[in-house]
């Protein structure tokens, strides 16, 4: 079972959509094509909430490289 964005993707139309996108992008230089989702539109927006509910302990951060 799929949830979220994966559930909303029309898989039966994927090949046609891919060809359509290629036809649209053929007139553009690869330097002018960007991959951006909806979160990229709001990179400067201030948050209106926080995960913190008050003073507390600092968690140990683990660097995963």
C-alpha positions as CSV (number, residue, x, y, z in Angstrom):
1,X,0.0,0.0,0.0
2,X,1.3,3.5,-0.9
3,X,0.8,6.6,1.1
4,X,1.5,10.4,0.6
5,X,3.0,11.6,-2.7
6,X,3.7,8.0,-3.9
7,X,0.0,7.2,-3.7
8,X,-0.9,10.3,-5.8
9,X,1.5,9.5,-8.7
10,X,-0.4,8.3,-11.8
11,X,1.9,5.4,-12.7
12,X,0.0,4.5,-15.8
13,X,0.7,7.9,-17.3
14,X,4.3,8.1,-16.2
15,X,5.9,7.3,-19.6
16,X,3.7,9.9,-21.4
17,X,4.4,12.5,-18.8
18,X,8.2,11.8,-19.0
19,X,8.1,12.2,-22.8
20,X,6.1,15.4,-22.5
21,X,8.6,16.9,-20.0
22,X,11.5,16.0,-22.3
23,X,9.7,17.8,-25.2
24,X,9.2,20.9,-23.0
25,X,12.8,21.0,-21.8
26,X,14.4,20.4,-25.2
27,X,14.5,24.2,-25.8
28,X,16.4,24.9,-22.6
29,X,20.0,24.6,-21.7
30,X,20.8,22.1,-18.9
31,X,22.3,25.1,-17.0
32,X,18.8,26.7,-16.9
33,X,16.9,23.6,-15.6
34,X,16.6,23.3,-11.8
35,X,15.1,20.5,-9.6
36,X,12.9,22.2,-7.0
37,X,10.1,21.0,-4.9
38,X,7.5,23.1,-3.1
39,X,9.7,23.6,0.0
40,X,12.2,25.5,-2.2
41,X,9.7,28.2,-2.6
42,X,9.6,29.1,1.1
43,X,13.3,29.0,2.0
44,X,13.2,32.5,3.5
45,X,9.9,32.2,5.3
46,X,10.0,32.6,9.0
47,X,8.6,29.7,11.1
48,X,5.4,30.2,13.0
49,X,6.0,27.3,15.4
50,X,8.8,25.5,17.1
51,X,9.5,21.9,18.3
52,X,10.7,23.2,21.7
53,X,8.1,23.5,24.5
54,X,10.4,25.2,26.9
55,X,13.8,24.9,28.5
56,X,15.2,21.4,28.4
57,X,18.3,19.3,28.0
58,X,20.5,19.6,24.9
59,X,20.5,16.3,23.0
60,X,23.8,14.8,21.8
61,X,24.1,15.3,18.1
62,X,25.6,12.4,16.1
63,X,27.5,13.2,12.9
64,X,26.6,10.7,10.2
65,X,29.2,10.7,7.5
